[in-house]
Amino acid sequence: MWSTRLLVLGLVRWLGPVHGYLVRRELDSWRMPGSSEIGAGSIYHALKRLTADGQLAVVATESVDDRPARTTYRITAKGETEFQRTLREKLWEVAAAEDPFATAWAFAQVLTPAENAAMLRHRADELYSRIDQVTALLAATTPEFVEGCEGEFVPAHARAMMKRQTDLWNTDAEWCEATAARIEAGELVVGPDLDAEHGAHWREAIKGERFIDAVTQWQSRPD
């Protein structure tokens, strides 16, 4: 995955020469959305893969006492070029978020209005809980590094990203609450009673010339 490769390349570039354990430890300390989901196996696999691709180079492999041997890596000129290219490509790119909720919501008609409303309110509660956790973390840490205060430092740019994430969660939670209220008030009609009717409407719609023309134009668009 490009994100793991970028993170590993960037951390080796930043900390190197460095071995995999310190890369993993640094990544774990970030506590940023997405970074905590990258396991040790993915990190070590990326180190080996990037080395095979010539983007990292092995500096040394050594063993201390009875501990397993540790391999130290540095970034190469090829790795620096790839890091700079990917970094700019992903920072300038505006990509759609891959939230499984958005896909599942397409079939909300299968659930009853009561279940849809309950689901949305539960999602809002979960999102507010995440916001509280990150807010507490920000309050307990500092953007200023103080030697000897390990674990209390979170860089300013990382804090800004965490704040961005809480803002996104808050917007999502507010949408869930508002949509649940619309369902409960009967303004947004959902439910299995409409499922068959909507299915019939869609079948008729996709047979129409306007729909076919739109699909044809989308398929023939330039990449």
PAZAPA-4460 file (N, C-alpha, C; in steps of 0.05 Angstrom, whole numbers, plus 32768, in hexadecimal, padded with zeros to 4 digits):
% residues 223
    n_x    n_y    n_z   ca_x   ca_y   ca_z    c_x    c_y    c_z   seq   type   mol
   8011   7FE8   8000   8000   8000   8000   8012   8019   8000     1      M     A
   800A   802C   7FF0   801B   8044   7FED   801F   8053   8007     2      W     A
   800B   8053   8019   800D   8062   8032   8022   8056   8044     3      S     A
   8023   803C   8046   8038   802F   8056   8053   8034   804B     4      T     A
   8056   8032   8031   8070   8037   8024   8079   8054   8029     5      R     A
   8067   8067   8027   806E   8083   802B   8076   8088   8048     6      L     A
   8067   807C   805A   806D   8080   8077   8089   8074   807E     7      L     A
   808E   805C   8074   80A7   804F   807A   80BE   805E   806C     8      V     A
   80BB   8066   8053   80D0   8075   8046   80D5   808F   8054     9      L     A
   80C0   809D   805C   80C3   80B7   8069   80D1   80B5   8084    10      G     A
   80CA   809F   8093   80D6   809C   80AE   80F3   8094   80AC    11      L     A
   80F9   8082   8099   8115   807B   8096   8125   8093   808D    12      V     A
   811A   80A3   807B   8127   80BC   8072   812B   80CF   808A    13      R     A
   8118   80D1   809C   8118   80E3   80B2   812A   80DA   80C9    14      W     A
   8128   80C0   80CF   8136   80B5   80E7   8150   80A7   80E0    15      L     A
   8153   80A0   80C7   8168   808D   80BF   8185   8098   80C3    16      G     A
   8198   8084   80C3   8193   8067   80C1   8183   805D   80DA    17      P     A
   8170   804C   80D4   815E   8043   80E9   8155   8026   80E4    18      V     A
   814E   8018   80F9   8144   7FFC   80F5   8126   7FFC   80F9    19      H     A
   811A   7FE6   80F1   80FD   7FE4   80EF   80EE   7FE8   8109    20      G     A
   80FA   7FE0   8120   80ED   7FE4   813A   80E8   8001   8140    21      Y     A
   80FC   8012   813A   80F9   802E   8140   80E6   803C   812C    22      L     A
   80E4   8032   8114   80D0   803C   8101   80B4   8036   810C    23      V     A
   80B0   801D   8115   8096   8016   8120   8090   8026   8139    24      R     A
   80A4   8029   814B   80A0   8038   8164   8098   8055   815E    25      R     A
   80A6   8062   814B   809F   807D   8144   8083   807F   8139    26      E     A
   807C   806D   8127   8061   806D   811B   804C   8069   8130    27      L     A
   8050   8058   8143   803D   8053   8159   8039   806C   816A    28      D     A
   804E   807C   816C   804C   8094   817E   803C   80AA   8171    29      S     A
   8037   80A9   8157   8029   80BE   8149   800C   80BF   8151    30      W     A
   7FFF   80A8   8154   7FE3   80A6   815C   7FD1   80B7   8149    31      R     A
   7FD8   80B7   8130   7FC8   80C4   811C   7FB6   80B1   810D    32      M     A
   7F9F   80BA   8103   7F8D   80A8   80F5   7F9B   8099   80DE    33      P     A
   7F99   807F   80DE   7FA5   806F   80C9   7FC0   8063   80D0    34      G     A
   7FD1   8072   80DF   7FEC   8069   80E5   7FEB   8051   80F9    35      S     A
   7FD8   8051   810C   7FD7   803C   8120   7FCE   8022   8114    36      S     A
   7FC2   8022   80FB   7FB9   800A   80EF   7FCF   7FFB   80E0    37      E     A
   7FE6   8007   80DE   7FFD   7FFA   80D0   800C   7FE9   80E4    38      I     A
   800B   7FCF   80E1   8018   7FBC   80F4   8035   7FB9   80EE    39      G     A
   8043   7FAC   8101   8060   7FA7   80FF   8066   7F97   80E6    40      A     A
   8055   7F83   80DF   805A   7F73   80C8   805A   7F83   80AE    41      G     A
   8048   7F97   80AC   8047   7FA8   8095   805F   7FBA   8092    42      S     A
   8069   7FC3   80A9   8081   7FD4   80A9   8099   7FC4   80A0    43      I     A
   809E   7FAD   80AB   80B5   7F9D   80A4   80B3   7F93   8087    44      Y     A
   809B   7F8D   807E   8097   7F85   8062   809E   7F9D   8050    45      H     A
   8096   7FB5   8057   809B   7FCD   8047   80B9   7FD2   8046    46      A     A
   80C7   7FCF   805D   80E4   7FD3   805D   80F2   7FC0   804A    47      L     A
   80EA   7FA7   804A   80F7   7F93   8038   80F0   7F99   801B    48      K     A
   80D7   7FA0   8016   80CF   7FA6   7FFB   80DD   7FBE   7FEF    49      R     A
   80DE   7FD3   8000   80EB   7FEC   7FF7   8109   7FE7   7FF2    50      L     A
   8115   7FD6   8002   8131   7FCF   7FFE   8135   7FC0   7FE4    51      T     A
   8123   7FAD   7FDF   8124   7F9E   7FC6   8120   7FB0   7FAE    52      A     A
   8110   7FC5   7FB1   810B   7FD8   7F9B   8122   7FEC   7F98    53      D     A
   8135   7FEC   7FAA   814B   7FFF   7FA9   8146   801A   7FB5    54      G     A
   812F   801D   7FC3   8128   8036   7FD0   8134   8039   7FEC    55      Q     A
   813A   8023   7FF8   8148   8022   8011   8161   8011   800E    56      L     A
   8175   8015   801F   818D   8005   801F   8194   7FFC   803B    57      A     A
   819E   7FE4   803E   81A5   7FD9   8058   81C0   7FE5   8060    58      V     A
   81C1   7FF1   8078   81DA   7FFC   8083   81E9   7FE7   8092    59      V     A
   81DB   7FD8   80A3   81E7   7FC3   80B4   81D2   7FB1   80BF    60      A     A
   81DB   7F99   80C6   81CA   7F87   80D5   81DA   7F7D   80ED    61      T     A
   81CF   7F82   8104   81DE   7F7B   811C   81CC   7F71   8132    62      E     A
   81D7   7F62   8145   81C8   7F57   815B   81D5   7F60   8175    63      S     A
   81C4   7F69   8188   81CD   7F72   81A2   81C4   7F5D   81B7    64      V     A
   81D8   7F52   81C6   81D3   7F3E   81DA   81C4   7F26   81CC    65      D     A
   81AE   7F1E   81D8   819F   7F07   81CD   8187   7F10   81BC    66      D     A
   8186   7F29   81B6   816F   7F33   81A7   8171   7F2B   818A    67      R     A
   815B   7F2A   817C   815C   7F23   815F   816B   7F39   8150    68      P     A
   8178   7F31   813A   8187   7F44   812A   8175   7F5A   811F    69      A     A
   8180   7F73   811F   8171   7F89   8115   8180   7F95   80FD    70      R     A
   8170   7F9B   80E8   817C   7FA6   80CF   8176   7FC4   80CF    71      T     A
   818B   7FD3   80CA   8189   7FF0   80C8   8188   7FF9   80AB    72      T     A
   8176   800B   80A5   8171   8014   808A   8177   8032   8087    73      Y     A
   817D   803A   806E   817E   8056   8066   8170   8059   804B    74      R     A
   8167   8071   8046   815A   8076   802C   816F   807B   8016    75      I     A
   8168   8072   7FFE   817A   8076   7FE8   8171   808E   7FD7    76      T     A
   8181   8094   7FC3   8179   80AA   7FB1   815F   80A3   7FA2    77      A     A
   815C   808A   7F9B   8143   8082   7F8E   812C   8084   7FA1    78      K     A
   8131   807D   7FBA   811C   807F   7FCE   8114   809B   7FD4    79      G     A
   8128   80AD   7FD4   8122   80CA   7FD8   8111   80D5   7FC1    80      E     A
   8117   80CD   7FA9   8108   80D6   7F92   80EB   80CC   7F94    81      T     A
   80E8   80B2   7F9B   80CD   80A7   7F9D   80BD   80B3   7FB4    82      E     A
   80CB   80B9   7FCA   80BE   80C5   7FE1   80B4   80E1   7FDA    83      F     A
   80C5   80F1   7FCD   80BD   810C   7FC5   80A5   810B   7FB2    84      Q     A
   80A6   80F9   7F9F   8091   80F7   7F8A   8077   80EF   7F97    85      R     A
   8077   80DA   7FA8   805E   80D1   7FB4   8053   80E5   7FC8    86      T     A
   8065   80F1   7FD7   805C   8106   7FEA   804C   811C   7FDD    87      L     A
   8057   8127   7FC7   804A   813D   7FBA   8030   8133   7FAC    88      R     A
   8032   811C   7FA0   801A   8111   7F92   8003   810E   7FA5    89      E     A
   8007   8103   7FBD   7FF2   80FE   7FD0   7FE9   8118   7FDF    90      K     A
   7FFA   812B   7FE3   7FF2   8144   7FEF   7FE1   8155   7FDD    91      L     A
   7FE7   8154   7FC3   7FD8   8164   7FB0   7FBF   8156   7FA6    92      W     A
   7FBE   813C   7FA9   7FA6   812C   7FA0   7F8F   812F   7FB4    93      E     A
   7F77   8132   7FA9   7F5F   8132   7FB9   7F50   8119   7FB2    94      V     A
   7F51   8105   7FC4   7F45   80EB   7FBE   7F2D   80E6   7FD0    95      A     A
   7F1A   80D6   7FC7   7F03   80CF   7FD7   7F0B   80BD   7FED    96      A     A
   7F00   80C2   8005   7F05   80B0   801C   7EF6   8096   8018    97      A     A
   7F03   8080   801F   7EF7   8066   801C   7EEB   805D   8036    98      E     A
   7ED3   8068   803C   7EC5   8062   8055   7EB0   804C   804E    99      D     A
   7EB2   8035   805B   7E9F   801F   8055   7E82   8028   805B   100      P     A
   7E7E   803B   806D   7E63   8044   8073   7E55   804F   8059   101      F     A
   7E64   805E   8049   7E59   806A   8031   7E4E   8054   801E   102      A     A
   7E5D   803E   801C   7E54   8028   800A   7E3B   801B   8016   103      T     A
   7E3C   8015   8030   7E25   8007   803C   7E0C   8018   803D   104      A     A
   7E0F   8033   803F   7DF9   8045   8040   7DE8   8044   8026   105      W     A
   7DF4   803C   8010   7DE6   803A   7FF7   7DCE   8027   7FF9   106      A     A
   7DCF   8014   800D   7DBA   8000   8010   7DAB   8005   802B   107      F     A
   7DA9   801E   8033   7D9B   8024   804C   7D7E   801C   804B   108      A     A
   7D73   801A   8033   7D57   8013   8030   7D51   7FF7   803B   109      Q     A
   7D65   7FE7   803E   7D60   7FCC   8049   7D58   7FCD   8066   110      V     A
   7D62   7FE1   8075   7D5C   7FE3   8091   7D43   7FF3   8096   111      L     A
   7D36   7FEE   80AD   7D1E   7FFD   80B4   7D26   8019   80BC   112      T     A
   7D13   802C   80BB   7D1A   8047   80C4   7D25   8048   80E0   113      P     A
   7D1A   8038   80F2   7D23   8038   810E   7D40   802E   8110   114      A     A
   7D47   8019   8101   7D62   800E   8102   7D76   8022   80F5   115      E     A
   7D6E   802F   80DF   7D7F   8043   80D3   7D85   805A   80E6   116      N     A
   7D70   8063   80F3   7D74   8079   8106   7D86   8071   811D   117      A     A
   7D81   8059   8128   7D91   804F   813E   7DAF   804C   8135   118      A     A
   7DB2   8041   811D   7DCE   803E   8113   7DDC   8058   8111   119      M     A
   7DCE   806C   8106   7DDA   8086   8102   7DE1   8094   811C   120      L     A
   7DD0   8091   8130   7DD5   809D   814A   7DEC   808E   8158   121      R     A
   7DEE   8074   8154   7E04   8065   815F   7E1E   806E   8152   122      H     A
   7E1E   8071   8138   7E36   807A   812A   7E3F   8096   8134   123      R     A
   7E2B   80A8   8138   7E32   80C2   8143   7E3F   80C0   815E   124      A     A
   7E34   80AF   816F   7E3F   80AC   818A   7E5C   80A1   8189   125      D     A
   7E61   808E   8177   7E7C   8083   8174   7E8F   8099   816A   126      E     A
   7E86   80A9   8157   7E97   80BF   814D   7E9D   80D4   8162   127      L     A
   7E89   80DB   8172   7E8E   80EE   8188   7EA1   80E3   819C   128      Y     A
   7EA0   80C8   81A1   7EB3   80BC   81B4   7ECF   80BE   81A9   129      S     A
   7ED3   80BA   818F   7EEE   80BD   8184   7EF7   80D9   8186   130      R     A
   7EE6   80EC   8181   7EED   8108   8184   7EF7   810E   81A0   131      I     A
   7EE8   8104   81B4   7EF0   8109   81D0   7F0C   80FD   81D6   132      D     A
   7F11   80E5   81CB   7F2B   80D8   81D0   7F42   80E9   81C4   133      Q     A
   7F3E   80F2   81AB   7F54   8101   819E   7F57   811C   81AC   134      V     A
   7F40   8128   81B3   7F41   8142   81C1   7F50   8140   81DB   135      T     A
   7F4B   812A   81EA   7F59   8126   8203   7F77   8122   81FF   136      A     A
   7F7E   8113   81E9   7F9A   810F   81E2   7FA8   812A   81DC   137      L     A
   7F9B   813B   81CD   7FA6   8154   81C6   7FAA   8166   81DF   138      L     A
   7F98   8164   81F2   7F9A   8173   820A   7FB0   8169   821C   139      A     A
   7FB6   814F   821A   7FCB   8143   822B   7FE7   8144   8220   140      A     A
   7FE9   814E   8207   8003   814F   81FA   800A   816C   81F3   141      T     A
   8022   816F   81E9   802C   818A   81E2   8039   818A   81C7   142      T     A
   8037   81A0   81B7   8045   81A1   819D   8063   81A8   81A1   143      P     A
   806B   81AF   81B9   8087   81B6   81BF   8095   819E   81CB   144      E     A
   80AC   8197   81BF   80BC   8180   81C9   80CC   8189   81E2   145      F     A
   80C8   817A   81F7   80D7   817E   8210   80E6   8165   8217   146      V     A
   8100   8166   8218   8111   814E   821D   810A   8142   8238   147      E     A
   8106   8128   8238   8100   811A   8251   80E2   8116   8255   148      G     A
   80D1   8122   8244   80B4   811F   8247   80AA   810D   8230   149      C     A
   80B4   80F5   822F   80AC   80E2   821A   808E   80DC   821B   150      E     A
   8082   80DD   8204   8066   80D6   8202   8053   80EE   8203   151      G     A
   805E   8106   820A   804C   811D   820C   804E   812F   81F3   152      E     A
   8060   8129   81E1   8065   813A   81C9   8057   812F   81B1   153      F     A
   8046   8140   81A4   803A   813A   818B   803F   8152   8179   154      V     A
   804E   814E   8162   8055   8165   8152   803E   8176   8149   155      P     A
   8042   8190   8144   802D   81A2   813E   801E   819A   8124   156      A     A
   802C   8190   8110   801F   8189   80F7   800E   8170   80FB   157      H     A
   8017   815E   810D   8007   8146   8113   7FEE   814E   8123   158      A     A
   7FF0   8161   8135   7FD9   816B   8144   7FC5   8178   8131   159      R     A
   7FCF   8186   811D   7FBD   8192   810A   7FAD   817D   80FB   160      A     A
   7FBA   8167   80F4   7FAC   8151   80E6   7F98   8144   80F8   161      M     A
   7F9E   8141   8111   7F8C   8135   8124   7F73   8146   8128   162      M     A
   7F78   8161   8128   7F61   8173   812A   7F50   8172   8111   163      K     A
   7F5D   816F   80FA   7F4E   816B   80E1   7F3C   8153   80E3   164      R     A
   7F47   813D   80ED   7F37   8124   80EF   7F1F   8128   8102   165      Q     A
   7F23   8135   8118   7F0C   813A   812B   7EF7   814B   811E   166      T     A
   7EFF   815E   810D   7EEC   816F   80FF   7EDC   815E   80EB   167      D     A
   7EE9   814C   80DD   7EDB   813A   80CA   7EC8   8128   80D9   168      L     A
   7ED1   811D   80EF   7EBF   810B   80FF   7EA7   811B   8109   169      W     A
   7EAB   8134   8112   7E95   8144   811C   7E81   8149   8107   170      N     A
   7E8A   8150   80EE   7E78   8154   80D8   7E68   813B   80D2   171      T     A
   7E75   8124   80D2   7E68   810B   80CD   7E53   8105   80E2   172      D     A
   7E5A   8109   80FC   7E48   8104   8112   7E2F   8116   8110   173      A     A
   7E33   812F   8109   7E1D   8142   8107   7E0A   813A   80F0   174      E     A
   7E16   8130   80DA   7E06   8126   80C3   7DF6   810E   80CC   175      W     A
   7E02   80FC   80DB   7DF3   80E4   80E5   7DDC   80EC   80F6   176      C     A
   7DE0   80FE   8108   7DCA   8107   811A   7DB4   8115   810A   177      E     A
   7DBC   8126   80F8   7DA7   8134   80E8   7D98   8121   80D6   178      A     A
   7DA6   810D   80CA   7D98   80FA   80B9   7D86   80E8   80C9   179      T     A
   7D8F   80E0   80E1   7D7E   80D0   80F2   7D64   80DF   80FA   180      A     A
   7D67   80F9   80FF   7D50   810A   8106   7D3D   810C   80EE   181      A     A
   7D48   810E   80D6   7D37   810F   80BE   7D27   80F5   80BA   182      R     A
   7D34   80DF   80BF   7D27   80C5   80BD   7D10   80C3   80D1   183      I     A
   7D16   80CA   80EA   7D02   80C8   80FF   7CEB   80DB   80FB   184      E     A
   7CF0   80F2   80ED   7CDB   8105   80E7   7CCB   80FE   80CE   185      A     A
   7CD4   80EA   80BF   7CC7   80E2   80A7   7CCF   80F2   808F   186      G     A
   7CE3   8103   8092   7CEC   8114   807B   7CFD   8104   8068   187      E     A
   7D0C   80F1   8072   7D1C   80DF   8061   7D11   80C3   8064   188      L     A
   7D05   80B9   804E   7CF7   80A0   804F   7D09   8089   8047   189      V     A
   7D0E   8077   8059   7D1E   805F   8053   7D10   8047   805F   190      V     A
   7D18   802F   8057   7D0C   8017   8062   7D07   8002   804D   191      G     A
   7D04   7FE9   8056   7D01   7FD2   8044   7CE7   7FD4   8033   192      P     A
   7CD3   7FE3   803D   7CBA   7FE5   802E   7CBF   7FF3   8013   193      D     A
   7CD3   8004   8012   7CDA   8012   7FF9   7CEF   8004   7FE8   194      L     A
   7CFB   7FEF   7FF4   7D11   7FE2   7FE7   7D0A   7FD7   7FCB   195      D     A
   7CF3   7FC8   7FCA   7CEA   7FBC   7FB1   7CE2   7FD2   7F9D   196      A     A
   7CD4   7FE7   7FA7   7CCB   7FFC   7F96   7CE3   800B   7F89   197      E     A
   7CF7   8011   7F9A   7D0F   801F   7F90   7D1E   800E   7F7C   198      H     A
   7D1F   7FF3   7F82   7D2C   7FE1   7F6F   7D20   7FE2   7F54   199      G     A
   7D05   7FE3   7F53   7CF7   7FE4   7F3A   7CFC   7FFE   7F2C   200      A     A
   7CFE   8014   7F3B   7D04   802E   7F2F   7D1F   802E   7F22   201      H     A
   7D33   8023   7F31   7D4E   8022   7F26   7D50   8011   7F0D   202      W     A
   7D42   7FFA   7F0D   7D43   7FE9   7EF6   7D39   7FF8   7EDD   203      R     A
   7D24   8008   7EE1   7D18   8017   7ECB   7D2B   802E   7EC3   204      E     A
   7D38   803A   7ED8   7D49   8051   7ED2   7D62   8049   7EC2   205      A     A
   7D6D   8032   7EC8   7D86   802A   7EBA   7D81   8021   7E9D   206      I     A
   7D67   801C   7E97   7D60   8016   7E7C   7D5D   802F   7E6A   207      K     A
   7D5A   8046   7E78   7D55   805F   7E69   7D6D   8068   7E59   208      G     A
   7D68   8077   7E44   7D7D   8080   7E32   7D90   8093   7E40   209      E     A
   7D85   80A5   7E51   7D96   80B9   7E5F   7DAA   80AB   7E71   210      R     A
   7DA1   8096   7E7F   7DB3   8087   7E90   7DC9   807A   7E80   211      F     A
   7DC2   806D   7E6A   7DD5   805F   7E59   7DE9   8073   7E4D   212      I     A
   7DDF   808A   7E44   7DF1   809E   7E39   7E05   80A8   7E4E   213      D     A
   7DFC   80AB   7E67   7E0D   80B5   7E7C   7E23   80A0   7E82   214      A     A
   7E1B   8087   7E83   7E2F   8071   7E88   7E43   8070   7E71   215      V     A
   7E39   8072   7E59   7E4B   8071   7E42   7E60   8088   7E42   216      T     A
   7E56   809F   7E49   7E69   80B6   7E4B   7E7D   80B2   7E61   217      Q     A
   7E74   80A7   7E78   7E87   80A3   7E8E   7E9C   808E   7E87   218      W     A
   7E94   8079   7E79   7EA6   8064   7E71   7EBA   806D   7E5C   219      Q     A
   7EB2   8080   7E4B   7EC4   8089   7E36   7ED5   80A1   7E3E   220      S     A
   7ED3   80AA   7E57   7EE2   80C1   7E60   7F00   80BB   7E5F   221      R     A
   7F11   80CF   7E5A   7F2E   80CA   7E5A   7F38   80C5   7E76   222      P     A
   7F4C   80B3   7E79   7F57   80AD   7E93   7F69   80C4   7E9C   223      D     A
***
